[in-house]
Amino acid sequence: MAKLWQILIPTVAVLLSGCVGREPGVAAGDKMPGFAVASIKDPVLRIDSASYNGRAVLIDFWATWCPPCREELPHIEKLWKDNKDRGLVVMAVTTDDLATVAKFRAEQNAQLPMFLDEDRKMSRAFGITGLPTTIVVGKDGKVLYSSIGYDAGGDAELDAAVAQALL
């Protein structure tokens, strides 16, 4: 029963949040906020925003319990695979715990870089108000694209933002 509440409450919260169409805390033209976050490969090691200066970055805030997030992740993974050799950095950031993310990653055979924001400091720095939230940052450190929610019809807009970030 407790497991059901762990799934039901966040799901209802996302559905009631009306996240599609709302603006995330960062918008196009804003400077990427500073952050430090742990990789799921080494939760003790903290990666900070300075590590990505001069690089194109796609940050996807998501959760294992979020159906639109789960629908979006394959496209994010494809963008990463298609563009990582061109210098695109992808960060799939979640507030879920390591065990839950590791299980999800194995079940989905996900390979993209995933990071834990269990203290929610990175989410707060970016003003995350709904999931998924996808942000693309150009090499100059400025946000080029930000979106809350997922609609497969919007993939072309995200793809264009990634292409612009890589210029």
Steps between C-alpha positions, in 0.01 A plus 500: 500500500782743585656428158170597334500837681861560394386472140151649526578825684779622265298395194194693613719799587643506147158463341356778714798729445395573143868485412457503121518855374631652825835672494798354688700725730769558235414639160675557169776755545556429871845395617518135611479492881787356699451149637669193642345157456600134545539251216322167546828333405674658799255665743786633712650696208327836447488649149471878492385745236855632443585158350282588201626851420529537122293186432151445361286346777158336500356458850189290548333502843295181527373229736449125472135533612417769239332354185587797271861480624517133415357577156752779438819324614547288184510820292747660744714186479490511119607866501789408729612204288472700176684806633739399779791471256420856385539621859146490639487439876176342621397491863189303597439636851264336748410537866430126524731288715794308356341153534184608314698666222738204464205260470327725244824539302549123484135431405507762222858427390561875528858609435480880521674676788273519805545714808347505848357821642375346823543825693311685220756781495547479123123487444459812714783680320323440168154582643353163406120505541396191301633188332647437260681831460750513216758777467760555228799722576732637231879508513477858630321374813165653407171312487379449142195286572288405801181300513279330757308186406540273203324478168667297226384769258749737663804281430595705191522820709728326752712353220539849346608643837763226537627569148525873582682426827761297314588782258 
